[in-house]
Amino acid sequence: MSSSVQRKRIRKDPAARRAEIVAAAATVALTEGLECVTLRRIAEELAVRPGLISHYFPSAEDLVAEAFGSAATGELDRLLPAGHTAPTATGRLARFLARTSGEEYDAISRLWINARHLSRYRPVLRDRVARQEAAWRGRLVGLIQDGADAGEFATDDPAAVAVQILVVLDGLGVHANTATPERPAAVLRMPLTTAERELGLRPGTLDQAAG
């Protein structure tokens, strides 16, 4: 006698399913670009029907924005975790800047370039880009303010310093999409040089703190 065992289909909790969809979309955004984040593409990635994806994200634009937001937030938490993750603000800043190079950081740089370009035509994504920029700026301002309060940094305008550092990082990040030859060490060190100058730190302080 032959018997067959039917596979039980496991229904996922809605929150878990949504998180799974967003995670898959964020991965596609990072590896292939935001243009590739479509309901059909994510359905293929998860081996489900497109209708399931549209149940959670009726508009592909919402899924694109969510994919970018998830990837950008994850990168922010990796690069600059909230809270006091090092004994000093100087150490936290040094660790942050030390992580802003290499292929992994280039991938997030490409995503930001991609998102800023597409956001010109996509209002939902434009709003999410603005929110992510505010989150990154706010996290860095908080770190610099902590350092100023502790007497480690000499500045009366943490917001201005944060923007200067982020602008330099964005400028260097543009090269992630080009075949630019190796940049001089002085160019690669520009974020640290800017931070040390604006925060009243001796040259080389952040290199020593990162080590």
N, C-alpha and C positions, 0 to 999 in steps of 0.2 A: 504494500500500500504506500503510495507516495503522499507526501503532505507538503504544503507550502506555508511558509510563515510570512505573513504580511507585515511589512515595516510600518511601525506606528509613526505617524507624522507628529512631530513635537511642535506644538504651538508656542512660540516665544512670547515672553512678556512684552507688551508694546514698547516700553521704555528701552528694554534690551535690544529689541529689533531696530528701533530708531537709532540707537547708539551704534549698532552694527553697520547700518546703512551709512551713517555719517563717517564712521571710521574708514569704510571702504572708499567712500568718495574723497576723503582727505588724502588717502594713499594715492589714488588715481591723480588727484590734483598735483601732488608733489612730484610724481614720477612721469606723468604724461602731459600735464597742463590742465587748466580749468576748462578749456574748450572741450576736453574729453569727458567731462563730468556731465553725462546725460542719464536720463532714467533708464534707457536701454543698456547703456554701458555698465552701470552699477548693478543692474539686474543680472547681467552676464557674470559679473565679478562674484556675485553671491549665489549664483545658480538658482535664481528665483524668477518669477514672472515680472515683467515691467509694471503690471498692475499693482503688485505689492509695494513697489517703490513709490508709485504715484499716490497710493493710499496715505503714505506718510508725508510725501512732498508732491502735492498736486502740480506745483510749478517747478520746472527744472531750475529756474532762477533762484528759488529758495534753497534748493539743494546745493547749487554752486556756491552761494554765499555761506551756507553752513559748512561746506567742505573747506573753504578758505579760512573761516573763523576757527574751526577745529584745529587745522594744521598750524595756524599762526599762534593760537593760544598754547598748543602743545609745545611749540618751539620756544615761546616766551618762558613757560614754566621750566623748560630744560636749561635755557641759557641764564635766566635771571629768576630763580625761584623766589616766591614770596617769603617774607620772614627773614630772620637773621640766620643765614646758613653758613656764615663764617664769623669768627670772633670780632672782626672789625669791618667797617664799611669799606675801607680801602681794600681789604681782602676780597670782599664780595664784588666790588667793581673790577678788580684785577681778574677774578675768575670769569666774570661775564665777558670781558674784552678778550680774554684768552680763548674763549669758545667761538668767537666770531670770525673764524677762518676755517678753511678746509672744505671738502666736498659736501659734508652734511649742511654746513652753513650756506654754501653756494646754492643748494637745493631750495632752501627757504628764501634766499635772495631772488631766485628765478620766479618763485611763486608770487612774491610781492610785486615784482616787475609785471608779471602776467596780470595780477589782480588790479593793479593801478591802471593798466592800459584798458582792460575790459570794463572797468568801473565807469569809464567815460560814457558808456552806452547802456549800462545796466544799473538802474537806481538802487535796487536791493543790494547788489554787491558794493556799490559806492558807499552805502550806509554802513555796511559791515567793515569795509576798509577803514572808514573814519573811526569806528569804534575800536578796531584793533590798534590803530595808530595811537589813540588816546590811552589804551591799556598799556602799550609798550612805554609810552612817554610817562605815564603815571607811575609805573613800576620803577623806572630809572630816577624820576624826580624824588620818589620816596627814599631810595637808597642814598642819593646825594644829600637830601635833607638830613637823614640820619647821621651822615658823616660830618655835616656842618654842625649839627647839634652836639656831636661828640668832640668837636674841635679838631677833627682830622682834616677837614676840607675848609678852605678859605673862600667862601662865596656867599653873597647875599641874594643870589638869584639862581637857585637850583634848576628852575624850569628852563632858563636860557641855556645853561650848561648842558642839560639833558638833550635839548634840541640840537645843539652844536655837535654833540657826540653822535647822535642818531643820523644827522645829515651826513657826517663823514662816513659812517658805516653804510648808508644808502649809496653814497657815491662810489665806494669801493665795491659794493654789491653789484653795481651795474656791469662790472666786468665778468660776472658769472655767466653771462650769455654770449661772451665773445671768446675768441681764441687769442686773447692778449697774452704775450709772453710773460714770464715771471716778472713780477713787479719788484722794484728795489725795496730793500728792507725798510728804508726811511718812509716809503709810501705805505707799506703794510703796517707800519707802526703809527700812522697818523691818528687813529682813534686814541691810542694811549698818550701820544704827544699832546693832543687837544685836551684830553681830560686832565693831564698833569698841569698843563699851563693854566687852564681855567680854574682849577681847584687849588692852586698854590702848592702843588707837590713837587718835590725835587725830581729832575729827570731820572728815569730808571726805577722810580718807586714802585710803579705798578708791575714792572717785570719781576722785581724781587718779591712782591707780595703774591704774585701768581705762582712763583716757584715754590 
